């Protein structure tokens, strides 16, 4: 009697009633009977996690700065490194440089590039500083977090500039975009002239920004940049 009730209350299987189904049938009303675990089919991931979603602390950007042939000048090397950094949404700046004159050539001249968040935060307040309580307190901060990312560049005896990766890791999260960044969003000299010409012709700032972004897909400027340059 109890077995008939269980059979009548059984729900239809979502995988069909094919004989190859691996979902076990319940039979009997013995308390000691153990129903084996049903192994349901598992769907494989069609879209695995992209590398961009991996935390930046565990990503090594060394492979993106590997180049077999050198550069003809320091400006060319530095511009290439900055463009590669912008492609991966972080800003590269010059940390230090040194000139060693060897027979009037550039041999021995080296400089080091780093992430903009390199260095430790430094407080510029004096020891006996007393904060003002009568005025509104200004909220300020720093982006410095002692990032270890380093690129070492030097000039060889053939006056070719080479780059070597000292450390390819960051200790902070990489932003998803550089739009609105104070450094990456600067206008180039050609773009400044374009803004001046379009402003004199009576174009609106929105139209000027759209025209610049159509010409340069890697432009990170915003409306504030156009207002400040006009």
TORKOL-4160 file (C-alpha; in steps of 0.2 Angstrom, whole numbers, padded with zeros to 4 digits, m for minus):
230
<pt num="1" X="0000" Y="0000" Z="0000"/>
<pt num="2" X="0014" Y="0012" Z="0005"/>
<pt num="3" X="0024" Y="0007" Z="m0011"/>
<pt num="4" X="0009" Y="0011" Z="m0022"/>
<pt num="5" X="0007" Y="0029" Z="m0014"/>
<pt num="6" X="0026" Y="0032" Z="m0017"/>
<pt num="7" X="0025" Y="0027" Z="m0035"/>
<pt num="8" X="0009" Y="0038" Z="m0038"/>
<pt num="9" X="0018" Y="0054" Z="m0030"/>
<pt num="10" X="0034" Y="0052" Z="m0040"/>
<pt num="11" X="0038" Y="0067" Z="m0050"/>
<pt num="12" X="0043" Y="0066" Z="m0069"/>
<pt num="13" X="0061" Y="0066" Z="m0072"/>
<pt num="14" X="0068" Y="0082" Z="m0081"/>
<pt num="15" X="0080" Y="0071" Z="m0091"/>
<pt num="16" X="0066" Y="0060" Z="m0098"/>
<pt num="17" X="0062" Y="0042" Z="m0096"/>
<pt num="18" X="0076" Y="0035" Z="m0107"/>
<pt num="19" X="0083" Y="0018" Z="m0101"/>
<pt num="20" X="0101" Y="0026" Z="m0100"/>
<pt num="21" X="0096" Y="0038" Z="m0086"/>
<pt num="22" X="0107" Y="0036" Z="m0071"/>
<pt num="23" X="0094" Y="0042" Z="m0058"/>
<pt num="24" X="0091" Y="0027" Z="m0047"/>
<pt num="25" X="0073" Y="0020" Z="m0043"/>
<pt num="26" X="0066" Y="0019" Z="m0026"/>
<pt num="27" X="0060" Y="0002" Z="m0021"/>
<pt num="28" X="0053" Y="m0005" Z="m0005"/>
<pt num="29" X="0050" Y="0003" Z="0012"/>
<pt num="30" X="0064" Y="m0004" Z="0022"/>
<pt num="31" X="0072" Y="0009" Z="0033"/>
<pt num="32" X="0089" Y="0000" Z="0032"/>
<pt num="33" X="0089" Y="0003" Z="0013"/>
<pt num="34" X="0102" Y="0016" Z="0007"/>
<pt num="35" X="0098" Y="0025" Z="m0010"/>
<pt num="36" X="0114" Y="0028" Z="m0019"/>
<pt num="37" X="0119" Y="0046" Z="m0024"/>
<pt num="38" X="0112" Y="0051" Z="m0041"/>
<pt num="39" X="0126" Y="0057" Z="m0052"/>
<pt num="40" X="0118" Y="0071" Z="m0063"/>
<pt num="41" X="0126" Y="0076" Z="m0080"/>
<pt num="42" X="0137" Y="0091" Z="m0078"/>
<pt num="43" X="0138" Y="0105" Z="m0091"/>
<pt num="44" X="0155" Y="0111" Z="m0095"/>
<pt num="45" X="0159" Y="0130" Z="m0095"/>
<pt num="46" X="0157" Y="0137" Z="m0112"/>
<pt num="47" X="0165" Y="0154" Z="m0107"/>
<pt num="48" X="0179" Y="0152" Z="m0095"/>
<pt num="49" X="0185" Y="0166" Z="m0084"/>
<pt num="50" X="0195" Y="0178" Z="m0095"/>
<pt num="51" X="0213" Y="0183" Z="m0090"/>
<pt num="52" X="0207" Y="0201" Z="m0087"/>
<pt num="53" X="0197" Y="0196" Z="m0072"/>
<pt num="54" X="0211" Y="0188" Z="m0064"/>
<pt num="55" X="0217" Y="0199" Z="m0049"/>
<pt num="56" X="0232" Y="0210" Z="m0055"/>
<pt num="57" X="0242" Y="0204" Z="m0040"/>
<pt num="58" X="0244" Y="0187" Z="m0048"/>
<pt num="59" X="0247" Y="0193" Z="m0066"/>
<pt num="60" X="0264" Y="0195" Z="m0073"/>
<pt num="61" X="0265" Y="0208" Z="m0087"/>
<pt num="62" X="0282" Y="0203" Z="m0092"/>
<pt num="63" X="0277" Y="0195" Z="m0108"/>
<pt num="64" X="0270" Y="0211" Z="m0115"/>
<pt num="65" X="0287" Y="0221" Z="m0113"/>
<pt num="66" X="0298" Y="0208" Z="m0122"/>
<pt num="67" X="0306" Y="0214" Z="m0138"/>
<pt num="68" X="0321" Y="0207" Z="m0146"/>
<pt num="69" X="0327" Y="0222" Z="m0156"/>
<pt num="70" X="0331" Y="0238" Z="m0148"/>
<pt num="71" X="0325" Y="0256" Z="m0151"/>
<pt num="72" X="0334" Y="0270" Z="m0159"/>
<pt num="73" X="0331" Y="0283" Z="m0146"/>
<pt num="74" X="0325" Y="0285" Z="m0128"/>
<pt num="75" X="0309" Y="0294" Z="m0133"/>
<pt num="76" X="0304" Y="0280" Z="m0144"/>
<pt num="77" X="0307" Y="0267" Z="m0131"/>
<pt num="78" X="0298" Y="0277" Z="m0117"/>
<pt num="79" X="0283" Y="0280" Z="m0129"/>
<pt num="80" X="0282" Y="0262" Z="m0133"/>
<pt num="81" X="0282" Y="0257" Z="m0115"/>
<pt num="82" X="0269" Y="0270" Z="m0110"/>
<pt num="83" X="0257" Y="0264" Z="m0125"/>
<pt num="84" X="0259" Y="0246" Z="m0119"/>
<pt num="85" X="0254" Y="0251" Z="m0101"/>
<pt num="86" X="0239" Y="0261" Z="m0107"/>
<pt num="87" X="0234" Y="0246" Z="m0117"/>
<pt num="88" X="0233" Y="0236" Z="m0100"/>
<pt num="89" X="0225" Y="0251" Z="m0091"/>
<pt num="90" X="0240" Y="0256" Z="m0080"/>
<pt num="91" X="0251" Y="0272" Z="m0082"/>
<pt num="92" X="0270" Y="0271" Z="m0083"/>
<pt num="93" X="0281" Y="0285" Z="m0078"/>
<pt num="94" X="0300" Y="0289" Z="m0076"/>
<pt num="95" X="0307" Y="0285" Z="m0059"/>
<pt num="96" X="0325" Y="0289" Z="m0061"/>
<pt num="97" X="0339" Y="0292" Z="m0074"/>
<pt num="98" X="0358" Y="0294" Z="m0075"/>
<pt num="99" X="0369" Y="0300" Z="m0089"/>
<pt num="100" X="0387" Y="0293" Z="m0091"/>
<pt num="101" X="0396" Y="0302" Z="m0104"/>
<pt num="102" X="0407" Y="0289" Z="m0113"/>
<pt num="103" X="0416" Y="0297" Z="m0128"/>
<pt num="104" X="0401" Y="0309" Z="m0132"/>
<pt num="105" X="0390" Y="0294" Z="m0136"/>
<pt num="106" X="0374" Y="0289" Z="m0126"/>
<pt num="107" X="0382" Y="0273" Z="m0120"/>
<pt num="108" X="0380" Y="0270" Z="m0102"/>
<pt num="109" X="0364" Y="0281" Z="m0101"/>
<pt num="110" X="0351" Y="0272" Z="m0092"/>
<pt num="111" X="0334" Y="0276" Z="m0084"/>
<pt num="112" X="0320" Y="0267" Z="m0075"/>
<pt num="113" X="0302" Y="0267" Z="m0078"/>
<pt num="114" X="0289" Y="0262" Z="m0065"/>
<pt num="115" X="0270" Y="0262" Z="m0061"/>
<pt num="116" X="0262" Y="0278" Z="m0056"/>
<pt num="117" X="0258" Y="0270" Z="m0039"/>
<pt num="118" X="0276" Y="0267" Z="m0035"/>
<pt num="119" X="0283" Y="0274" Z="m0020"/>
<pt num="120" X="0277" Y="0276" Z="m0002"/>
<pt num="121" X="0265" Y="0289" Z="0003"/>
<pt num="122" X="0273" Y="0304" Z="0012"/>
<pt num="123" X="0265" Y="0316" Z="0024"/>
<pt num="124" X="0269" Y="0334" Z="0020"/>
<pt num="125" X="0263" Y="0341" Z="0037"/>
<pt num="126" X="0274" Y="0347" Z="0050"/>
<pt num="127" X="0276" Y="0338" Z="0066"/>
<pt num="128" X="0267" Y="0352" Z="0076"/>
<pt num="129" X="0253" Y="0353" Z="0064"/>
<pt num="130" X="0236" Y="0358" Z="0071"/>
<pt num="131" X="0221" Y="0354" Z="0060"/>
<pt num="132" X="0209" Y="0369" Z="0057"/>
<pt num="133" X="0192" Y="0366" Z="0065"/>
<pt num="134" X="0183" Y="0382" Z="0059"/>
<pt num="135" X="0184" Y="0378" Z="0040"/>
<pt num="136" X="0178" Y="0363" Z="0030"/>
<pt num="137" X="0190" Y="0349" Z="0030"/>
<pt num="138" X="0197" Y="0345" Z="0013"/>
<pt num="139" X="0196" Y="0327" Z="0008"/>
<pt num="140" X="0213" Y="0322" Z="0000"/>
<pt num="141" X="0222" Y="0305" Z="m0002"/>
<pt num="142" X="0236" Y="0297" Z="m0012"/>
<pt num="143" X="0238" Y="0284" Z="m0025"/>
<pt num="144" X="0255" Y="0278" Z="m0019"/>
<pt num="145" X="0255" Y="0260" Z="m0013"/>
<pt num="146" X="0274" Y="0255" Z="m0016"/>
<pt num="147" X="0270" Y="0246" Z="m0032"/>
<pt num="148" X="0285" Y="0235" Z="m0037"/>
<pt num="149" X="0283" Y="0236" Z="m0056"/>
<pt num="150" X="0299" Y="0241" Z="m0064"/>
<pt num="151" X="0306" Y="0243" Z="m0082"/>
<pt num="152" X="0325" Y="0245" Z="m0084"/>
<pt num="153" X="0332" Y="0253" Z="m0100"/>
<pt num="154" X="0349" Y="0257" Z="m0105"/>
<pt num="155" X="0359" Y="0261" Z="m0121"/>
<pt num="156" X="0373" Y="0249" Z="m0127"/>
<pt num="157" X="0389" Y="0252" Z="m0137"/>
<pt num="158" X="0379" Y="0251" Z="m0153"/>
<pt num="159" X="0368" Y="0266" Z="m0147"/>
<pt num="160" X="0353" Y="0254" Z="m0147"/>
<pt num="161" X="0341" Y="0256" Z="m0132"/>
<pt num="162" X="0335" Y="0240" Z="m0124"/>
<pt num="163" X="0322" Y="0237" Z="m0111"/>
<pt num="164" X="0322" Y="0224" Z="m0097"/>
<pt num="165" X="0308" Y="0219" Z="m0085"/>
<pt num="166" X="0314" Y="0221" Z="m0067"/>
<pt num="167" X="0297" Y="0216" Z="m0060"/>
<pt num="168" X="0281" Y="0213" Z="m0070"/>
<pt num="169" X="0269" Y="0212" Z="m0055"/>
<pt num="170" X="0258" Y="0225" Z="m0047"/>
<pt num="171" X="0252" Y="0225" Z="m0029"/>
<pt num="172" X="0235" Y="0234" Z="m0033"/>
<pt num="173" X="0220" Y="0232" Z="m0043"/>
<pt num="174" X="0221" Y="0237" Z="m0062"/>
<pt num="175" X="0206" Y="0249" Z="m0067"/>
<pt num="176" X="0195" Y="0243" Z="m0081"/>
<pt num="177" X="0197" Y="0260" Z="m0090"/>
<pt num="178" X="0208" Y="0275" Z="m0090"/>
<pt num="179" X="0195" Y="0287" Z="m0096"/>
<pt num="180" X="0196" Y="0303" Z="m0085"/>
<pt num="181" X="0213" Y="0299" Z="m0079"/>
<pt num="182" X="0223" Y="0315" Z="m0076"/>
<pt num="183" X="0239" Y="0309" Z="m0085"/>
<pt num="184" X="0232" Y="0297" Z="m0098"/>
<pt num="185" X="0218" Y="0309" Z="m0103"/>
<pt num="186" X="0229" Y="0323" Z="m0108"/>
<pt num="187" X="0227" Y="0330" Z="m0126"/>
<pt num="188" X="0242" Y="0328" Z="m0138"/>
<pt num="189" X="0248" Y="0344" Z="m0147"/>
<pt num="190" X="0238" Y="0339" Z="m0163"/>
<pt num="191" X="0223" Y="0337" Z="m0153"/>
<pt num="192" X="0225" Y="0354" Z="m0144"/>
<pt num="193" X="0226" Y="0362" Z="m0161"/>
<pt num="194" X="0210" Y="0353" Z="m0167"/>
<pt num="195" X="0201" Y="0359" Z="m0151"/>
<pt num="196" X="0206" Y="0377" Z="m0155"/>
<pt num="197" X="0201" Y="0376" Z="m0173"/>
<pt num="198" X="0184" Y="0368" Z="m0169"/>
<pt num="199" X="0181" Y="0380" Z="m0155"/>
<pt num="200" X="0184" Y="0395" Z="m0166"/>
<pt num="201" X="0172" Y="0387" Z="m0179"/>
<pt num="202" X="0158" Y="0387" Z="m0167"/>
<pt num="203" X="0157" Y="0368" Z="m0163"/>
<pt num="204" X="0150" Y="0363" Z="m0146"/>
<pt num="205" X="0162" Y="0354" Z="m0133"/>
<pt num="206" X="0152" Y="0338" Z="m0135"/>
<pt num="207" X="0155" Y="0338" Z="m0154"/>
<pt num="208" X="0173" Y="0342" Z="m0152"/>
<pt num="209" X="0176" Y="0327" Z="m0140"/>
<pt num="210" X="0166" Y="0316" Z="m0152"/>
<pt num="211" X="0177" Y="0321" Z="m0167"/>
<pt num="212" X="0193" Y="0318" Z="m0157"/>
<pt num="213" X="0188" Y="0301" Z="m0151"/>
<pt num="214" X="0183" Y="0296" Z="m0169"/>
<pt num="215" X="0201" Y="0301" Z="m0175"/>
<pt num="216" X="0210" Y="0293" Z="m0160"/>
<pt num="217" X="0201" Y="0277" Z="m0153"/>
<pt num="218" X="0214" Y="0277" Z="m0138"/>
<pt num="219" X="0209" Y="0294" Z="m0132"/>
<pt num="220" X="0204" Y="0295" Z="m0113"/>
<pt num="221" X="0199" Y="0313" Z="m0112"/>
<pt num="222" X="0182" Y="0318" Z="m0105"/>
<pt num="223" X="0171" Y="0334" Z="m0106"/>
<pt num="224" X="0181" Y="0342" Z="m0092"/>
<pt num="225" X="0197" Y="0341" Z="m0103"/>
<pt num="226" X="0189" Y="0349" Z="m0117"/>
<pt num="227" X="0182" Y="0364" Z="m0106"/>
<pt num="228" X="0199" Y="0366" Z="m0098"/>
<pt num="229" X="0209" Y="0367" Z="m0115"/>
<pt num="230" X="0197" Y="0378" Z="m0124"/>
